[in-house]
Structure formats: structure tokens, C-alpha cells
């Protein structure tokens, strides 16, 4: 009986230990599966975080570049630096900065075209002066080669007679064409008379007629 009781007690202790072991084993989580999930999940989250961070940084760089571009425009365009009383001391909006930039570029294009026209006119004037210079040099050279030439020049009286003949002829047409009823009619008639009687061909004919008349009187 004592041996039986001892064996029964040992068997009870073994079964209790097995029961406790199995219970403990069942309560312990599966470390192999969870370790694998634990290692994979942070990797996925870390990759997403890196992509999100890279996208955020790229977007911030883009916004910084745009902001710098508008700041540079405001610093370069003079009209953006001037105070706009319509908006007070508020910061210029991007739309206003762009519009002022467009207006300034158009202004620069007009100024460039104007300057090009002025340069073209100056070049023509310079060419005309060069031609006149060459002509005067030739006249001076011809006078130096023939010092006696010019002794038979006409007097001031003859020059005055030529001028008087030209003016008398013009005044006759002027007197018959101009109305002095009022200033408006006077202005209109003057322009009409200039267009009709002061053409190069008309003036040439008048001068030739005066010279022929004067020549017949002198000789």
C-alpha cells in the first residue's frame, strides 16, 4: 500500500507538471511567426515613410524654387518695387507680380524698338554727313587747285534779287490762295497752299524762271 501511494503521488505530480507545461506552452506566443512578422512590418513601414519623406522634400523644393522665382522677379522688375497704393502695404500676389513683369517686358520691347529706330536714323545722318564732308573736301581741293576761280562770283545784290524774285512769285500764289476771314480758314489755306505751290518741281520751275529773267537783265 505504501508503494502504491508513492507511485500514485508521483504519477499525479508528473501529470500536473505536464498539464502545467502544456498550459504554459499554449500561453506562450509563437515566437517564430511573430518574429518574422515583426521584422517584415517595420521594413514595409520604413519604405513607405522614406517615399513619403522624399515626396515631401521634393514638393518643398518645388515650392521654394517657385517662391525664389517670384522673389527674384520682384527684385528685378522696377514696377514691383514701387508702392502700389491700391493694395496698400499688402504683399504683392503672384498674379500681380506676373502681370507687372509682363507689362515691364512689353515696355522694354517698345523701348528697344524705339532705340533701334533712333540708331537707324543716326546712321543715316552720319552717312549724310560723311557725304557732305567728302563734297566739301572736293570743293576745297578744287579751290586750292584753281585759286583764281571764284573771282567772278555774283554780288550780294544779285543774290538778293534772286531771293526777291523767288519770294515775289511765291507771294503772288500765296496772296490769291489764302483767306484771312478767320484763323481756322487761314490755317487750312496755308497747308493747302504749301502742298500745292511748294512742291519741289514747282519751286524748281520758279527758281529757273527767276534766274533766266535775271540773266537777261544782267547780260
Secondary structure, 3 states (H helix, E strand, C coil): CHHHHHHHHHHHHHHHHHHHHHHHHHHCCCHHHHHHHHHHHHHHHHHHHHHHHHHHHHHHHHHHHHHHHHHHHHHHCHHHHCCCCCCCCCCCCHHHHHHHHHHHHHHHHHHHHHHHHHHHHHHHHHHHHHHHHHHHHHHHHHHHHCCCCCCCCCCHHHHHHHHHHHHHHHHHHHHHHCCCCCHHHHHHHHHHHHHHHCCHHHHHHHHHHHHHHHHHHHC
